[in-house]
């Protein structure tokens, strides 16, 4: 866990830098809102392919290879952004590095290797302590994001500069992101190999559909599909929106995201206790609903400071839900299918996210700066309602921590409640 925590902090710092400066740099290079949306679609599709493959393969081959290789790919992508201006190269770099996935105040999602990371944590931590472990993972992610948000101020951007000057202004920030991502990959080299509990008793090379986790998987598909549409409208565009709406540069945005990450340190550690007190499903539903509602006053705020205050409140809530969702997903997975479930459960979200990112870029250019975020608020509230419905009414039977590969009971049987009723 110490190795995983250290690698997560370094990777979150790298992704926080990219989250602040990527959209701003591309805008300085002349990308329109629609072109940014198309680039983020490419990033989302590449990430979906990588995360699905990693989820399936790491259940067969182990977690370590992906926890080493993916951060090194991100480091290479950051180096590409630091030195190359060709649009085709920037599209490729953003795709392999998952740039544009989340904002600099995020960091919870560290890229396509997350299914392998989540499965590794679930295997090494007792079931009753998983929410605490994922809370600590989110905590160090906030620490890393805080560092990355501050390092994003290395980008000394000036308004209305030429593209040739922009790359020099943003190069130090991308080099810092490359160094931190490489550090995450090197730290993962210290991980021990997969134990027998990770891979089960069946063959380690055959790919299998996670059919024992299907009762939970289809529910995650429905809820995550709706949530993906909301995230696509919001996550990659926060920096861009603050720049267009208030004229904020990377320095001001980096400081805002740093404040958000400081506040999130408490939220992430409190998540497990909140889940135990009011119930995991109830906590997740409340967080998602309130996060959606807070988007409305944020986009209507007349000043950068007021918008930042609403964004801070929203992110404090969002960080409570993150470790609870990760733990909840692993609790519903068969031990032999943990990474597969973590990856495939997000597959519909990748598809809807891709479509909504292109739509958001068009809306920014042709409708208004507020329209994408208002639609995001609507879909996040709808997602909260669906989550309550599908995981409270006839919830799936928990897969538990029995022997890997043990057949799950028929879902038609009446399972015990997985979470407290709403």
Beta strands, then each sheet from edge to edge (+ up, - down):
end
